[in-house]
């Protein structure tokens, strides 16, 4: 009997899940009848300069030393949020897939550990279209992985990446990001809907404009009654210097000035309201709180 590509990949994921389960980041949050699981897509391995180059080095290095962060190497985790509510199974971003970096692309195994398959996913919501958030859209054969899902993305983010001029305007270092994003987004265009700041995109889920890291980056507030969780994506991109000096420009942001303003505004709100956050690249499983300090802010992780 012929084995479909989907079943073939599911079998791989199952075997990987058994082997990889002990190392997979996993956190679970209940908001009334909404269940959030944070699962791992692996991690990235980046030169420190990717973030730190635009920053004042004489001030930066002592802060990194105090925080125990290398100035030379970054190994941020990739934390994908899974939401289950009624008959909906929702992914916020889809990881790197097989084509971006060998240290990431573990989402299938992580989902399998929760007995969730790609065919179970009803909705995929994107914070933005960088490779480690979007390229997991396709399987090892270059076909869409989540065949039964509907897709949602911010209108500004879609317009930016689908624009044929973006590849020429984004700069040589990110040109491959533009090519990869446009190709993948075009493959799901017929199944994609768009939203704007403040829209309730799903019951209990509101979009929050958090531009700067990319032109149309979105965060998402998941709320039930008086409890809320903010899914940050990359608008707060790490648990060290982004908190200690949120006003500093980061090399990872496409519009550093707007991104810094976004961080400051968001951290002020989150620390004041004591809102729990899920950060895609925050330490461990990315779950914690923003704490105001005398010098800036700090990430207080849970678990």
BALOBA-1460 file (C-alpha; in Angstrom, 3 decimals):
// residues 303
<rec num="1" residu="x" x="0.000" y="0.000" z="0.000"/>
<rec num="2" residu="x" x="1.367" y="3.451" z="-0.890"/>
<rec num="3" residu="x" x="2.277" y="5.698" z="2.015"/>
<rec num="4" residu="x" x="1.311" y="9.370" z="1.659"/>
<rec num="5" residu="x" x="3.861" y="12.086" z="2.254"/>
<rec num="6" residu="x" x="1.838" y="13.265" z="5.241"/>
<rec num="7" residu="x" x="1.879" y="9.833" z="6.898"/>
<rec num="8" residu="x" x="5.557" y="9.409" z="6.077"/>
<rec num="9" residu="x" x="6.395" y="12.699" z="7.809"/>
<rec num="10" residu="x" x="4.124" y="11.877" z="10.734"/>
<rec num="11" residu="x" x="6.021" y="8.636" z="11.225"/>
<rec num="12" residu="x" x="9.305" y="10.513" z="11.267"/>
<rec num="13" residu="x" x="7.908" y="12.966" z="13.780"/>
<rec num="14" residu="x" x="6.705" y="10.162" z="16.026"/>
<rec num="15" residu="x" x="10.089" y="8.463" z="16.107"/>
<rec num="16" residu="x" x="11.845" y="11.793" z="16.679"/>
<rec num="17" residu="x" x="9.405" y="12.682" z="19.409"/>
<rec num="18" residu="x" x="10.291" y="9.557" z="21.373"/>
<rec num="19" residu="x" x="13.973" y="10.374" z="21.132"/>
<rec num="20" residu="x" x="13.794" y="14.102" z="21.683"/>
<rec num="21" residu="x" x="11.080" y="14.467" z="24.308"/>
<rec num="22" residu="x" x="13.406" y="14.998" z="27.323"/>
<rec num="23" residu="x" x="15.008" y="18.044" z="25.689"/>
<rec num="24" residu="x" x="11.880" y="19.778" z="24.387"/>
<rec num="25" residu="x" x="10.825" y="23.016" z="26.065"/>
<rec num="26" residu="x" x="7.245" y="22.715" z="27.223"/>
<rec num="27" residu="x" x="5.008" y="24.918" z="29.329"/>
<rec num="28" residu="x" x="1.250" y="24.830" z="29.777"/>
<rec num="29" residu="x" x="-1.078" y="27.708" z="30.658"/>
<rec num="30" residu="x" x="-4.838" y="27.490" z="31.243"/>
<rec num="31" residu="x" x="-6.999" y="30.574" z="30.695"/>
<rec num="32" residu="x" x="-10.500" y="29.383" z="31.461"/>
<rec num="33" residu="x" x="-11.414" y="27.079" z="28.595"/>
<rec num="34" residu="x" x="-8.349" y="28.119" z="26.546"/>
<rec num="35" residu="x" x="-5.259" y="25.939" z="26.804"/>
<rec num="36" residu="x" x="-1.872" y="27.264" z="25.714"/>
<rec num="37" residu="x" x="1.134" y="24.993" z="25.243"/>
<rec num="38" residu="x" x="4.601" y="26.342" z="24.502"/>
<rec num="39" residu="x" x="6.653" y="23.883" z="22.481"/>
<rec num="40" residu="x" x="10.156" y="23.962" z="21.067"/>
<rec num="41" residu="x" x="11.261" y="24.329" z="17.474"/>
<rec num="42" residu="x" x="14.879" y="24.018" z="18.633"/>
<rec num="43" residu="x" x="17.205" y="27.009" z="18.803"/>
<rec num="44" residu="x" x="19.288" y="29.377" z="16.699"/>
<rec num="45" residu="x" x="23.042" y="29.881" z="16.675"/>
<rec num="46" residu="x" x="23.923" y="33.476" z="15.804"/>
<rec num="47" residu="x" x="26.942" y="35.764" z="16.027"/>
<rec num="48" residu="x" x="26.579" y="38.279" z="18.836"/>
<rec num="49" residu="x" x="27.046" y="41.115" z="16.381"/>
<rec num="50" residu="x" x="23.713" y="40.230" z="14.779"/>
<rec num="51" residu="x" x="22.096" y="42.050" z="17.708"/>
<rec num="52" residu="x" x="24.911" y="43.929" z="19.422"/>
<rec num="53" residu="x" x="26.769" y="45.746" z="16.624"/>
<rec num="54" residu="x" x="24.691" y="48.977" z="16.678"/>
<rec num="55" residu="x" x="24.933" y="49.297" z="20.480"/>
<rec num="56" residu="x" x="27.429" y="51.404" z="22.474"/>
<rec num="57" residu="x" x="30.097" y="48.778" z="23.121"/>
<rec num="58" residu="x" x="31.688" y="50.345" z="26.199"/>
<rec num="59" residu="x" x="28.315" y="50.306" z="27.966"/>
<rec num="60" residu="x" x="27.167" y="47.014" z="26.457"/>
<rec num="61" residu="x" x="29.992" y="44.696" z="27.514"/>
<rec num="62" residu="x" x="29.740" y="45.228" z="31.292"/>
<rec num="63" residu="x" x="25.967" y="44.672" z="31.148"/>
<rec num="64" residu="x" x="26.363" y="41.428" z="29.203"/>
<rec num="65" residu="x" x="29.010" y="40.251" z="31.668"/>
<rec num="66" residu="x" x="26.709" y="40.945" z="34.618"/>
<rec num="67" residu="x" x="23.913" y="39.056" z="32.882"/>
<rec num="68" residu="x" x="26.117" y="36.096" z="31.952"/>
<rec num="69" residu="x" x="25.540" y="36.600" z="28.224"/>
<rec num="70" residu="x" x="28.338" y="36.110" z="25.721"/>
<rec num="71" residu="x" x="29.019" y="39.055" z="23.433"/>
<rec num="72" residu="x" x="30.177" y="36.669" z="20.703"/>
<rec num="73" residu="x" x="27.535" y="33.940" z="20.422"/>
<rec num="74" residu="x" x="23.751" y="33.899" z="20.755"/>
<rec num="75" residu="x" x="21.792" y="30.646" z="21.098"/>
<rec num="76" residu="x" x="18.181" y="31.769" z="21.526"/>
<rec num="77" residu="x" x="15.437" y="29.159" z="21.874"/>
<rec num="78" residu="x" x="12.523" y="29.080" z="19.446"/>
<rec num="79" residu="x" x="9.274" y="28.824" z="21.413"/>
<rec num="80" residu="x" x="6.115" y="28.142" z="19.409"/>
<rec num="81" residu="x" x="2.712" y="28.691" z="21.017"/>
<rec num="82" residu="x" x="-0.080" y="26.147" z="20.496"/>
<rec num="83" residu="x" x="-3.612" y="27.152" z="21.493"/>
<rec num="84" residu="x" x="-6.506" y="24.730" z="21.916"/>
<rec num="85" residu="x" x="-9.982" y="26.156" z="22.400"/>
<rec num="86" residu="x" x="-13.116" y="24.197" z="21.611"/>
<rec num="87" residu="x" x="-12.627" y="22.581" z="18.227"/>
<rec num="88" residu="x" x="-9.772" y="24.917" z="17.265"/>
<rec num="89" residu="x" x="-6.110" y="23.930" z="17.270"/>
<rec num="90" residu="x" x="-4.105" y="27.082" z="16.596"/>
<rec num="91" residu="x" x="-0.388" y="27.609" z="16.005"/>
<rec num="92" residu="x" x="1.174" y="31.029" z="16.470"/>
<rec num="93" residu="x" x="4.067" y="30.789" z="13.968"/>
<rec num="94" residu="x" x="5.368" y="27.518" z="12.567"/>
<rec num="95" residu="x" x="9.113" y="27.491" z="13.200"/>
<rec num="96" residu="x" x="11.996" y="27.129" z="10.769"/>
<rec num="97" residu="x" x="11.230" y="23.894" z="8.973"/>
<rec num="98" residu="x" x="14.059" y="21.906" z="7.378"/>
<rec num="99" residu="x" x="15.658" y="24.655" z="5.279"/>
<rec num="100" residu="x" x="16.846" y="27.422" z="7.607"/>
<rec num="101" residu="x" x="19.299" y="26.091" z="10.211"/>
<rec num="102" residu="x" x="20.255" y="22.621" z="11.483"/>
<rec num="103" residu="x" x="19.668" y="23.585" z="15.125"/>
<rec num="104" residu="x" x="15.968" y="24.329" z="14.575"/>
<rec num="105" residu="x" x="13.042" y="22.686" z="12.806"/>
<rec num="106" residu="x" x="11.894" y="20.482" z="15.711"/>
<rec num="107" residu="x" x="8.250" y="21.562" z="15.762"/>
<rec num="108" residu="x" x="6.819" y="18.333" z="14.367"/>
<rec num="109" residu="x" x="8.469" y="16.273" z="17.093"/>
<rec num="110" residu="x" x="7.332" y="18.709" z="19.776"/>
<rec num="111" residu="x" x="3.732" y="18.568" z="18.572"/>
<rec num="112" residu="x" x="3.861" y="14.797" z="18.349"/>
<rec num="113" residu="x" x="4.821" y="14.697" z="22.032"/>
<rec num="114" residu="x" x="1.425" y="16.323" z="22.673"/>
<rec num="115" residu="x" x="-0.296" y="13.928" z="20.210"/>
<rec num="116" residu="x" x="-0.930" y="16.804" z="17.802"/>
<rec num="117" residu="x" x="-0.339" y="16.205" z="14.086"/>
<rec num="118" residu="x" x="-0.149" y="18.783" z="11.272"/>
<rec num="119" residu="x" x="-3.576" y="17.629" z="10.074"/>
<rec num="120" residu="x" x="-5.059" y="18.532" z="13.480"/>
<rec num="121" residu="x" x="-4.125" y="22.215" z="13.098"/>
<rec num="122" residu="x" x="-7.154" y="24.347" z="12.166"/>
<rec num="123" residu="x" x="-5.523" y="27.792" z="12.161"/>
<rec num="124" residu="x" x="-2.034" y="29.242" z="11.755"/>
<rec num="125" residu="x" x="-1.443" y="32.820" z="12.916"/>
<rec num="126" residu="x" x="1.795" y="34.622" z="12.066"/>
<rec num="127" residu="x" x="3.499" y="37.253" z="14.193"/>
<rec num="128" residu="x" x="5.746" y="38.033" z="11.220"/>
<rec num="129" residu="x" x="7.403" y="36.387" z="8.235"/>
<rec num="130" residu="x" x="11.052" y="35.932" z="9.203"/>
<rec num="131" residu="x" x="12.427" y="32.451" z="8.390"/>
<rec num="132" residu="x" x="12.391" y="31.025" z="11.927"/>
<rec num="133" residu="x" x="8.672" y="31.861" z="12.182"/>
<rec num="134" residu="x" x="7.448" y="31.116" z="8.646"/>
<rec num="135" residu="x" x="9.646" y="28.592" z="6.864"/>
<rec num="136" residu="x" x="8.172" y="25.668" z="8.819"/>
<rec num="137" residu="x" x="5.106" y="26.194" z="6.646"/>
<rec num="138" residu="x" x="6.472" y="23.607" z="4.191"/>
<rec num="139" residu="x" x="7.404" y="19.970" z="4.712"/>
<rec num="140" residu="x" x="10.574" y="18.176" z="3.592"/>
<rec num="141" residu="x" x="9.124" y="17.861" z="0.085"/>
<rec num="142" residu="x" x="8.371" y="21.576" z="-0.303"/>
<rec num="143" residu="x" x="4.609" y="21.136" z="0.091"/>
<rec num="144" residu="x" x="2.374" y="22.977" z="2.587"/>
<rec num="145" residu="x" x="2.520" y="21.044" z="5.854"/>
<rec num="146" residu="x" x="-0.724" y="22.149" z="7.513"/>
<rec num="147" residu="x" x="-3.102" y="21.041" z="4.794"/>
<rec num="148" residu="x" x="-6.343" y="21.621" z="6.695"/>
<rec num="149" residu="x" x="-5.454" y="24.962" z="8.271"/>
<rec num="150" residu="x" x="-6.617" y="28.476" z="7.567"/>
<rec num="151" residu="x" x="-3.947" y="31.192" z="7.778"/>
<rec num="152" residu="x" x="-3.953" y="34.665" z="9.289"/>
<rec num="153" residu="x" x="-1.366" y="37.445" z="9.057"/>
<rec num="154" residu="x" x="-1.337" y="41.198" z="9.600"/>
<rec num="155" residu="x" x="-2.210" y="43.168" z="6.486"/>
<rec num="156" residu="x" x="0.913" y="45.357" z="6.688"/>
<rec num="157" residu="x" x="3.178" y="42.337" z="7.124"/>
<rec num="158" residu="x" x="1.629" y="40.572" z="4.142"/>
<rec num="159" residu="x" x="1.857" y="43.656" z="1.943"/>
<rec num="160" residu="x" x="5.540" y="44.093" z="2.754"/>
<rec num="161" residu="x" x="6.709" y="40.556" z="2.009"/>
<rec num="162" residu="x" x="4.506" y="39.973" z="-1.018"/>
<rec num="163" residu="x" x="5.774" y="43.185" z="-2.634"/>
<rec num="164" residu="x" x="8.184" y="42.237" z="-5.479"/>
<rec num="165" residu="x" x="10.337" y="45.284" z="-4.665"/>
<rec num="166" residu="x" x="11.112" y="44.118" z="-1.130"/>
<rec num="167" residu="x" x="13.907" y="41.776" z="-2.198"/>
<rec num="168" residu="x" x="15.767" y="44.723" z="-3.744"/>
<rec num="169" residu="x" x="15.101" y="47.120" z="-0.866"/>
<rec num="170" residu="x" x="15.664" y="44.935" z="2.196"/>
<rec num="171" residu="x" x="19.445" y="44.735" z="1.888"/>
<rec num="172" residu="x" x="21.767" y="41.943" z="0.835"/>
<rec num="173" residu="x" x="21.916" y="40.286" z="4.265"/>
<rec num="174" residu="x" x="18.142" y="39.722" z="4.310"/>
<rec num="175" residu="x" x="17.465" y="39.216" z="0.596"/>
<rec num="176" residu="x" x="17.024" y="35.462" z="1.097"/>
<rec num="177" residu="x" x="14.415" y="36.221" z="3.789"/>
<rec num="178" residu="x" x="12.384" y="38.162" z="1.233"/>
<rec num="179" residu="x" x="12.649" y="35.480" z="-1.452"/>
<rec num="180" residu="x" x="11.681" y="32.722" z="0.983"/>
<rec num="181" residu="x" x="8.790" y="34.655" z="2.495"/>
<rec num="182" residu="x" x="7.238" y="35.654" z="-0.822"/>
<rec num="183" residu="x" x="7.411" y="32.103" z="-2.191"/>
<rec num="184" residu="x" x="5.780" y="30.588" z="0.884"/>
<rec num="185" residu="x" x="3.112" y="33.230" z="1.321"/>
<rec num="186" residu="x" x="2.091" y="32.920" z="-2.315"/>
<rec num="187" residu="x" x="1.543" y="29.185" z="-1.760"/>
<rec num="188" residu="x" x="-1.087" y="29.867" z="0.936"/>
<rec num="189" residu="x" x="-2.619" y="33.060" z="-0.461"/>
<rec num="190" residu="x" x="-6.006" y="31.494" z="-1.227"/>
<rec num="191" residu="x" x="-6.359" y="30.291" z="2.368"/>
<rec num="192" residu="x" x="-5.149" y="33.470" z="4.080"/>
<rec num="193" residu="x" x="-7.109" y="36.248" z="5.786"/>
<rec num="194" residu="x" x="-5.728" y="39.546" z="7.028"/>
<rec num="195" residu="x" x="-6.141" y="41.610" z="10.163"/>
<rec num="196" residu="x" x="-5.115" y="44.941" z="11.657"/>
<rec num="197" residu="x" x="-4.249" y="46.352" z="15.060"/>
<rec num="198" residu="x" x="-6.949" y="45.718" z="17.651"/>
<rec num="199" residu="x" x="-8.884" y="43.143" z="15.634"/>
<rec num="200" residu="x" x="-10.243" y="40.123" z="17.491"/>
<rec num="201" residu="x" x="-8.868" y="37.472" z="15.152"/>
<rec num="202" residu="x" x="-10.230" y="34.519" z="17.124"/>
<rec num="203" residu="x" x="-12.492" y="34.324" z="20.184"/>
<rec num="204" residu="x" x="-10.417" y="35.689" z="23.061"/>
<rec num="205" residu="x" x="-7.449" y="36.658" z="20.837"/>
<rec num="206" residu="x" x="-6.722" y="40.277" z="19.876"/>
<rec num="207" residu="x" x="-3.979" y="41.520" z="17.548"/>
<rec num="208" residu="x" x="-1.547" y="44.097" z="18.902"/>
<rec num="209" residu="x" x="0.555" y="46.141" z="16.482"/>
<rec num="210" residu="x" x="4.213" y="45.827" z="17.503"/>
<rec num="211" residu="x" x="5.992" y="47.148" z="14.437"/>
<rec num="212" residu="x" x="9.732" y="47.579" z="14.029"/>
<rec num="213" residu="x" x="11.270" y="44.138" z="14.090"/>
<rec num="214" residu="x" x="9.479" y="43.830" z="10.762"/>
<rec num="215" residu="x" x="7.210" y="46.453" z="9.160"/>
<rec num="216" residu="x" x="3.993" y="44.688" z="10.186"/>
<rec num="217" residu="x" x="4.969" y="42.612" z="13.231"/>
<rec num="218" residu="x" x="2.057" y="41.657" z="15.489"/>
<rec num="219" residu="x" x="1.786" y="40.419" z="19.053"/>
<rec num="220" residu="x" x="-1.367" y="38.751" z="20.374"/>
<rec num="221" residu="x" x="-3.240" y="39.147" z="23.632"/>
<rec num="222" residu="x" x="-5.082" y="35.999" z="24.685"/>
<rec num="223" residu="x" x="-7.640" y="36.895" z="27.345"/>
<rec num="224" residu="x" x="-10.257" y="35.122" z="29.403"/>
<rec num="225" residu="x" x="-11.949" y="37.261" z="32.030"/>
<rec num="226" residu="x" x="-9.333" y="39.039" z="34.127"/>
<rec num="227" residu="x" x="-6.447" y="36.854" z="32.972"/>
<rec num="228" residu="x" x="-4.319" y="37.520" z="29.922"/>
<rec num="229" residu="x" x="-1.190" y="36.262" z="28.182"/>
<rec num="230" residu="x" x="0.727" y="38.271" z="25.585"/>
<rec num="231" residu="x" x="2.315" y="36.234" z="22.779"/>
<rec num="232" residu="x" x="5.221" y="38.497" z="21.885"/>
<rec num="233" residu="x" x="6.810" y="36.990" z="18.811"/>
<rec num="234" residu="x" x="10.044" y="38.973" z="18.349"/>
<rec num="235" residu="x" x="8.967" y="42.448" z="19.469"/>
<rec num="236" residu="x" x="10.962" y="41.675" z="22.628"/>
<rec num="237" residu="x" x="13.643" y="39.540" z="21.076"/>
<rec num="238" residu="x" x="15.842" y="38.348" z="23.950"/>
<rec num="239" residu="x" x="15.864" y="38.121" z="27.730"/>
<rec num="240" residu="x" x="19.035" y="40.148" z="28.350"/>
<rec num="241" residu="x" x="19.823" y="43.424" z="26.587"/>
<rec num="242" residu="x" x="16.300" y="43.970" z="25.215"/>
<rec num="243" residu="x" x="15.136" y="44.237" z="28.840"/>
<rec num="244" residu="x" x="18.169" y="45.938" z="30.344"/>
<rec num="245" residu="x" x="18.308" y="48.623" z="27.638"/>
<rec num="246" residu="x" x="15.091" y="48.459" z="25.569"/>
<rec num="247" residu="x" x="15.793" y="51.887" z="24.066"/>
<rec num="248" residu="x" x="18.988" y="50.700" z="22.354"/>
<rec num="249" residu="x" x="18.797" y="49.858" z="18.669"/>
<rec num="250" residu="x" x="19.196" y="46.168" z="17.830"/>
<rec num="251" residu="x" x="20.776" y="44.799" z="14.684"/>
<rec num="252" residu="x" x="18.046" y="42.171" z="14.469"/>
<rec num="253" residu="x" x="15.324" y="44.759" z="13.850"/>
<rec num="254" residu="x" x="14.510" y="45.976" z="10.366"/>
<rec num="255" residu="x" x="13.420" y="49.386" z="11.685"/>
<rec num="256" residu="x" x="15.488" y="49.785" z="14.871"/>
<rec num="257" residu="x" x="14.003" y="53.127" z="15.935"/>
<rec num="258" residu="x" x="10.396" y="51.952" z="15.675"/>
<rec num="259" residu="x" x="11.281" y="48.636" z="17.328"/>
<rec num="260" residu="x" x="12.845" y="50.420" z="20.309"/>
<rec num="261" residu="x" x="9.756" y="52.593" z="20.760"/>
<rec num="262" residu="x" x="7.597" y="49.463" z="20.588"/>
<rec num="263" residu="x" x="9.682" y="47.698" z="23.266"/>
<rec num="264" residu="x" x="9.543" y="50.643" z="25.638"/>
<rec num="265" residu="x" x="5.785" y="51.078" z="25.286"/>
<rec num="266" residu="x" x="5.062" y="47.376" z="25.589"/>
<rec num="267" residu="x" x="7.349" y="46.804" z="28.574"/>
<rec num="268" residu="x" x="5.783" y="49.722" z="30.392"/>
<rec num="269" residu="x" x="2.334" y="48.206" z="29.876"/>
<rec num="270" residu="x" x="3.311" y="44.620" z="30.651"/>
<rec num="271" residu="x" x="5.210" y="45.482" z="33.828"/>
<rec num="272" residu="x" x="2.427" y="47.746" z="35.071"/>
<rec num="273" residu="x" x="-0.326" y="45.215" z="34.374"/>
<rec num="274" residu="x" x="1.751" y="42.193" z="35.488"/>
<rec num="275" residu="x" x="0.741" y="40.392" z="32.304"/>
<rec num="276" residu="x" x="2.271" y="36.993" z="31.682"/>
<rec num="277" residu="x" x="4.196" y="36.786" z="28.405"/>
<rec num="278" residu="x" x="5.357" y="34.129" z="25.964"/>
<rec num="279" residu="x" x="8.474" y="35.214" z="24.110"/>
<rec num="280" residu="x" x="9.583" y="33.350" z="21.017"/>
<rec num="281" residu="x" x="13.271" y="33.808" z="21.862"/>
<rec num="282" residu="x" x="13.091" y="34.364" z="25.616"/>
<rec num="283" residu="x" x="15.049" y="32.002" z="27.824"/>
<rec num="284" residu="x" x="13.819" y="28.476" z="28.547"/>
<rec num="285" residu="x" x="10.218" y="28.052" z="27.440"/>
<rec num="286" residu="x" x="9.724" y="31.804" z="27.058"/>
<rec num="287" residu="x" x="7.057" y="32.109" z="29.766"/>
<rec num="288" residu="x" x="7.356" y="34.774" z="32.443"/>
<rec num="289" residu="x" x="6.764" y="38.389" z="33.412"/>
<rec num="290" residu="x" x="8.282" y="41.802" z="32.743"/>
<rec num="291" residu="x" x="9.621" y="43.434" z="35.893"/>
<rec num="292" residu="x" x="10.486" y="47.147" z="36.202"/>
<rec num="293" residu="x" x="13.920" y="47.785" z="37.689"/>
<rec num="294" residu="x" x="15.820" y="50.923" z="38.691"/>
<rec num="295" residu="x" x="17.849" y="50.812" z="35.456"/>
<rec num="296" residu="x" x="15.366" y="49.349" z="33.000"/>
<rec num="297" residu="x" x="13.465" y="46.069" z="32.974"/>
<rec num="298" residu="x" x="14.122" y="42.400" z="33.654"/>
<rec num="299" residu="x" x="12.580" y="39.142" z="32.475"/>
<rec num="300" residu="x" x="11.318" y="37.001" z="35.344"/>
<rec num="301" residu="x" x="10.892" y="33.522" z="33.942"/>
<rec num="302" residu="x" x="8.490" y="30.900" z="35.211"/>
<rec num="303" residu="x" x="9.598" y="27.335" z="35.793"/>
